[in-house]
């Protein structure tokens, strides 16, 4: 037997050609210890047979730093890697496994009150970094390759109604108003709006080029502008960042956003729901899914059919989608005004009798 338990944790002793190799496995779970010992044996075999770059005792912080410097990290994964370093920075790679991932999930959900979906995103990036280690020959296998995810639950996402929209815009601070309109009329993410340059806006062609996105699929996409967006952008800076606060780059909206929500009197809604509102309104206007995904930068966001891989959404089709959105919005606003007028007419006789 090569596994011995001392002090509540297992140590592996493996003899090869009368040479004994030892490794503290860092776990008191027998099943996990067996898995780590198998990895230990594989590493020893690899070292004997070939020159190897294996570094199973490397700290996660060093691996993460290499990953970030490799050019493979997107802005999305970079933010999550930095969070993972805070939790696992000093952890040797050979101690990372499913029990550690499960412990991380419990801690995040119970202590930090995040959702299982958020933890799934963290673990997905964690797993990707370990696959990078596998590709670089630092590890022989990815200990999180089969870690169980919670599965994303379908939840109801609030949509900003056309009645609530003017109330929110009116209550917002001066630097927040254009962001609300842009979020509703382009579906851009908050980070995309914060990084949007005036040089990437073509008021003659009435288009906007998104060149900074958290996903590669969302970058370099063209969004036709609504009439309201053309009017708005014609009053904004023609050089550099479009959306700023006191001439400085925006980093957050948290305080000013929730102040606007409170002052408007509408139900609580997050800024990111403006993007969902844009998508929902397009859907109500009869715009097909592929076109909606192209406008929102989700064209590569999930597995697609063979036919859709070769489908390219041309600019005229995108323009048509935005026109349909404007037409649908105008019709809805007319209907709202009609219903409001009818309600006022019904109330007028009853008021005159008192």
C-alpha positions in Angstrom: 0.0 0.0 0.0 1.4 3.4 -1.0 -1.1 5.7 0.7 -0.6 6.6 4.4 -2.7 8.8 6.5 -1.1 11.0 9.1 -2.5 14.1 10.8 -5.8 13.6 9.0 -4.3 13.8 5.5 -2.8 11.3 3.0 0.8 11.0 1.8 1.8 8.9 -1.2 5.0 6.8 -1.2 5.9 5.3 -4.6 9.0 3.2 -5.3 10.5 3.1 -8.7 13.9 1.3 -9.3 14.5 1.2 -5.6 14.0 5.0 -5.3 11.2 6.1 -3.1 9.2 9.2 -4.0 6.9 10.9 -1.5 4.2 13.5 -1.9 1.8 15.1 0.6 -1.5 14.8 -1.2 -3.2 17.6 0.9 -6.5 15.8 1.4 -8.1 13.5 4.0 -10.6 12.1 1.5 -9.6 8.6 0.4 -11.2 8.8 -3.1 -9.5 12.2 -3.8 -6.2 10.9 -2.5 -6.3 7.9 -4.9 -7.0 10.3 -7.8 -4.0 12.5 -6.8 -1.8 9.5 -6.4 -2.6 8.3 -9.9 -1.6 11.8 -11.2 1.6 11.5 -9.1 2.4 8.1 -10.7 1.8 9.5 -14.2 4.1 12.4 -13.5 6.9 10.2 -12.3 6.5 8.0 -15.5 6.6 11.1 -17.7 9.7 12.3 -16.0 11.4 9.0 -16.5 10.5 8.7 -20.2 10.9 12.2 -21.5 12.2 15.6 -20.7 9.2 17.2 -19.1 7.9 20.7 -18.2 5.7 19.3 -15.5 5.4 21.6 -12.5 2.5 20.1 -10.4 3.6 21.9 -7.3 3.4 25.4 -9.0 1.2 27.8 -7.1 -2.0 28.8 -8.9 -1.0 32.5 -8.8 2.0 31.8 -10.9 0.0 29.8 -13.4 -2.7 32.4 -13.6 0.0 35.1 -14.2 1.3 33.1 -17.1 -2.2 32.6 -18.5 -2.9 36.4 -18.3 0.4 37.1 -20.1 -0.3 34.5 -22.8 -2.7 36.7 -24.7 -5.4 34.0 -24.4 -7.4 35.8 -21.7 -10.4 37.9 -22.7 -11.4 40.9 -20.5 -14.2 38.7 -19.1 -11.9 35.9 -18.0 -9.2 38.4 -16.8 -11.6 39.8 -14.2 -12.6 36.3 -13.0 -9.0 35.1 -12.9 -8.1 38.0 -10.6 -10.9 36.9 -8.2 -9.7 33.3 -8.3 -6.1 34.4 -7.5 -7.4 35.9 -4.2 -8.9 32.5 -3.2 -6.4 30.0 -4.7 -3.2 32.0 -5.2 -1.1 30.1 -2.8 -2.7 26.7 -3.6 -0.3 24.2 -5.4 -1.8 22.8 -8.6 -1.6 19.2 -7.4 -4.0 20.1 -4.5 -6.7 21.5 -6.7 -9.6 19.1 -7.3 -13.4 18.7 -7.0 -13.5 19.0 -3.2 -11.8 22.3 -3.4 -14.2 23.5 -6.1 -17.2 22.4 -4.0 -15.8 24.1 -1.0 -15.3 27.3 -3.1 -19.0 27.1 -4.2 -20.3 26.7 -0.7 -18.2 29.7 0.5 -19.3 32.0 -2.3 -23.0 31.1 -2.1 -23.3 31.1 1.7 -20.8 33.8 2.7 -20.7 36.2 -0.3 -24.4 35.6 -1.3 -23.7 35.1 -5.0 -25.7 32.8 -7.2 -24.8 29.3 -8.4 -24.7 30.7 -11.9 -22.0 33.2 -10.9 -19.9 30.4 -9.3 -20.4 28.3 -12.5 -18.8 31.2 -14.5 -15.9 31.3 -12.0 -15.3 27.6 -12.2 -15.5 27.7 -16.0 -12.7 30.2 -16.2 -10.8 28.2 -13.5 -11.1 25.1 -15.6 -9.9 27.0 -18.7 -6.7 28.1 -16.9 -6.0 24.5 -15.9 -6.5 23.4 -19.5 -3.8 26.0 -20.4 -1.5 24.3 -17.9 -2.3 21.0 -19.6 -1.4 22.5 -23.0 1.8 23.9 -21.7 2.9 20.6 -20.2 2.7 21.9 -16.6 0.0 19.3 -15.7 -0.7 15.9 -17.1 -4.5 16.2 -16.6 -7.0 18.8 -15.6 -8.4 18.1 -12.2 -11.5 20.2 -12.9 -12.3 18.8 -16.3 -15.3 16.9 -15.0 -16.3 19.2 -12.2 -20.1 19.4 -11.9 -21.8 22.6 -12.7 -25.1 23.6 -11.0 -26.8 24.2 -14.4 -28.3 27.6 -15.3 -31.8 28.0 -14.1 -34.2 30.0 -16.3 -35.2 33.1 -14.3 -37.6 35.9 -15.0 -35.7 39.0 -16.1 -37.5 42.4 -15.6 -37.9 44.5 -18.7 -38.2 48.3 -18.6 -41.6 49.2 -19.9 -42.3 52.1 -22.2 -44.2 53.8 -19.5 -41.3 53.5 -17.0 -38.7 54.6 -19.6 -39.4 58.4 -19.6 -39.7 58.4 -15.8 -36.2 56.8 -15.4 -34.6 59.1 -18.0 -36.1 62.2 -16.4 -34.9 61.2 -12.9 -31.3 60.3 -14.0 -28.2 62.5 -13.6 -26.9 64.3 -16.7 -24.1 61.7 -17.4 -26.5 58.8 -16.9 -29.3 59.9 -19.3 -27.3 59.2 -22.5 -26.2 55.8 -21.1 -29.9 54.8 -20.5 -30.9 55.8 -24.0 -27.9 54.0 -25.6 -28.5 50.9 -23.6 -32.1 50.8 -24.7 -31.4 51.6 -28.4 -28.2 49.6 -29.0 -28.3 46.7 -26.4 -24.6 47.4 -25.6 -23.1 46.2 -22.4 -22.2 48.7 -19.7 -18.4 48.0 -20.2 -18.8 48.5 -24.0 -20.5 51.8 -23.5 -17.8 53.0 -21.0 -15.1 52.2 -23.6 -16.9 53.5 -26.7 -14.9 56.0 -28.8 -16.4 58.8 -30.8 -14.1 57.8 -33.7 -16.1 54.6 -34.1 -19.4 56.4 -34.6 -20.3 57.3 -38.2 -23.2 59.8 -38.1 -23.2 60.0 -41.9 -23.8 56.2 -42.3 -25.8 56.2 -39.0 -23.8 53.3 -37.5 -21.7 52.6 -34.5 -18.8 50.1 -34.4 -18.4 48.2 -31.1 -14.6 47.6 -30.8 -14.3 46.8 -27.1 -16.3 43.9 -25.7 -15.8 41.3 -22.9 -16.3 38.6 -25.5 -14.5 38.2 -28.8 -17.8 37.5 -30.5 -19.1 40.9 -29.4 -16.2 42.9 -30.8 -16.1 44.6 -34.2 -19.8 44.4 -34.7 -21.8 47.2 -36.4 -25.0 48.5 -34.9 -27.3 50.8 -37.0 -28.4 53.8 -35.0 -32.0 54.8 -34.2 -33.1 58.3 -34.9 -32.9 59.0 -31.2 -29.3 57.8 -31.1 -28.3 59.9 -34.0 -29.7 63.0 -32.3 -28.0 62.1 -29.0 -24.6 61.3 -30.5 -24.6 64.5 -32.6 -24.5 66.4 -29.3 -21.7 64.2 -27.7 -17.9 64.5 -28.0 -16.5 63.9 -31.5 -13.2 62.6 -30.2 -12.2 60.2 -27.5 -14.5 58.5 -25.0 -18.2 59.4 -25.6 -19.6 58.7 -22.1 -17.6 60.2 -19.3 -18.1 61.8 -15.9 -16.3 65.1 -15.2 -14.2 64.4 -18.3 -12.9 61.1 -16.8 -13.6 57.5 -17.8 -16.6 55.9 -16.1 -15.8 52.9 -14.0 -19.1 52.3 -12.3 -22.7 53.6 -12.2 -23.9 52.0 -9.0 -24.6 55.0 -6.9 -26.0 57.3 -9.6 -28.0 54.4 -11.1 -29.8 53.5 -7.9 -30.4 57.1 -7.1 -32.2 57.5 -10.5 -34.2 54.3 -9.8 -35.3 55.6 -6.4 -36.1 59.1 -7.6 -38.1 57.8 -10.6 -40.4 55.7 -8.4 -40.2 52.7 -10.8 -39.6 49.1 -9.6 -36.0 48.1 -9.0 -34.1 47.1 -12.2 -30.4 46.7 -12.9 -28.6 48.6 -15.7 -27.9 45.3 -17.5 -31.6 44.8 -17.9 -31.6 47.6 -20.5 -29.8 45.2 -22.7 -32.4 42.6 -22.1 -35.1 45.2 -22.8 -33.5 45.9 -26.2 -33.5 42.2 -27.1 -37.1 41.8 -25.9 -38.3 44.7 -27.9 -36.6 43.4 -31.0 -38.3 40.1 -30.4 -41.7 41.8 -30.0 -41.0 43.7 -33.3 -40.6 40.4 -35.1 -36.8 40.4 -35.5 -35.5 36.8 -35.9 -33.0 35.4 -33.4 -29.9 35.3 -35.7 -30.3 39.1 -36.3 -30.9 39.8 -32.6 -27.8 37.8 -31.7 -25.7 39.7 -34.3 -26.8 43.1 -33.0 -26.1 42.1 -29.4 -22.7 40.4 -30.1 -24.0 36.9 -29.3 -23.4 35.4 -32.7 -20.8 33.0 -31.3 -22.3 32.8 -27.8 -23.6 29.2 -27.9 -23.6 26.1 -30.1 -25.2 26.7 -33.4 -26.5 24.7 -36.4 -24.2 24.0 -39.4 -26.4 26.3 -41.5 -26.2 29.2 -39.1 -22.3 29.0 -39.0 -22.3 30.1 -42.7 -25.0 32.8 -42.3 -23.7 36.3 -42.4 -26.0 39.1 -41.4 -25.5 42.0 -43.8 -25.9 45.7 -42.7 -29.1 46.3 -44.7 -30.8 43.5 -42.6 -29.5 45.0 -39.4 -30.9 48.4 -40.5 -34.2 46.8 -41.2 -34.3 45.3 -37.7 -33.6 48.7 -36.1 -36.4 50.3 -38.3 -38.8 47.6 -37.1 -37.8 48.3 -33.6 -38.5 52.0 -34.1 -41.9 51.3 -35.8 -42.9 48.9 -33.0 -42.0 51.5 -30.3 -43.9 54.2 -32.1 -47.0 52.0 -32.4 -46.8 51.0 -28.7 -46.5 54.7 -27.6 -49.5 55.6 -29.7 -51.5 52.8 -28.0 -50.4 54.0 -24.6 -51.5 57.5 -25.4 -54.8 56.2 -26.7 -55.5 54.2 -23.6 -54.5 57.2 -21.4 -56.9 59.5 -23.3 -59.8 57.0 -23.0 -59.1 56.7 -19.3 -59.1 60.5 -18.8 -62.4 60.7 -20.7 -64.0 58.1 -18.6 -62.9 59.9 -15.4 -64.0 63.3 -16.6 -67.9 62.8 -16.2 -67.5 61.2 -12.8 -65.4 64.2 -11.6 -67.9 66.7 -12.9 -70.7 65.2 -10.9 -69.0 65.8 -7.5 
